[in-house]
Amino acid sequence: MLKDNGAKDMRKAIETMSRRVDKHFSDDDISPNDATTQALIRTVWKEVTGGLRRETERAKEIMSKSYGDSGLVLEYGPGDVEAACKRAK
């Protein structure tokens, strides 16, 4: 799992999620640059970023408790997730 889910895959998944948030929270009848729409997208993206960061922290904790002696670690950390989310928006 660690081999197949590296930092590059994480960045691509975040970019995909960014496009989905834009698609699902933009109203076709209203300009995509509408202030209300942009505020909604920012709020949703902030929550998505926080959730991804928390899940990454949780995964790192579980791995350190379960596989601490083996040296297995995620290729990226919560800071990397946060940075990728900022780049995507």
C-alpha positions in Angstrom: 0.0 0.0 0.0 2.8 2.5 0.8 4.6 1.7 -2.4 1.4 2.3 -4.5 0.3 5.5 -2.6 3.2 7.9 -2.7 3.4 11.7 -2.6 2.8 12.0 -6.4 -0.4 10.0 -6.1 -1.5 12.1 -3.2 -1.0 15.3 -5.2 -2.9 13.9 -8.1 -5.8 12.9 -5.9 -5.9 16.4 -4.3 -6.0 18.0 -7.8 -8.9 15.7 -8.8 -10.7 16.5 -5.5 -10.2 20.2 -6.2 -11.9 19.9 -9.7 -14.8 17.9 -8.1 -15.4 20.5 -5.5 -15.4 23.2 -8.1 -17.8 21.2 -10.3 -20.2 20.2 -7.6 -20.4 23.5 -5.7 -20.6 25.8 -8.7 -24.0 26.8 -9.9 -24.4 26.6 -13.7 -27.0 29.4 -13.5 -24.8 31.8 -11.6 -21.4 33.1 -12.7 -18.6 30.9 -11.3 -16.9 34.1 -10.1 -20.0 35.0 -8.0 -18.8 36.0 -4.4 -21.3 33.6 -2.8 -20.2 30.7 -4.9 -16.5 31.4 -4.3 -17.1 31.7 -0.5 -18.9 28.3 -0.5 -16.1 26.7 -2.5 -13.5 28.2 -0.1 -15.4 26.9 2.9 -15.8 23.4 1.5 -12.1 23.3 0.4 -11.0 24.4 3.9 -13.0 21.5 5.4 -11.6 19.0 2.8 -8.0 20.2 3.5 -8.6 19.8 7.3 -10.1 16.3 6.9 -7.2 15.1 4.7 -4.6 16.5 7.1 -6.3 14.8 10.1 -6.5 11.5 8.2 -2.8 11.7 7.3 -1.9 12.4 10.9 -4.1 9.5 12.0 -2.5 7.2 9.5 1.0 8.2 10.6 0.1 7.5 14.3 -1.4 4.1 13.5 1.7 3.2 11.4 4.1 4.3 14.2 2.2 2.3 16.8 1.8 -0.8 14.7 4.9 -0.8 12.6 7.3 1.4 14.6 10.1 -1.2 14.5 9.9 -1.9 10.8 10.7 1.6 9.6 7.6 1.8 7.4 6.4 5.4 7.0 4.2 7.4 4.7 6.1 9.2 2.0 4.3 12.4 2.9 3.0 14.1 6.0 0.3 16.5 7.0 2.3 19.5 6.0 2.7 18.0 2.5 -1.0 17.5 2.2 -1.7 21.1 3.4 0.8 22.4 0.8 -0.7 20.3 -2.0 -4.2 21.6 -1.1 -3.0 25.2 -1.2 -1.4 24.7 -4.6 -4.6 23.1 -5.9 -6.7 26.2 -5.0 
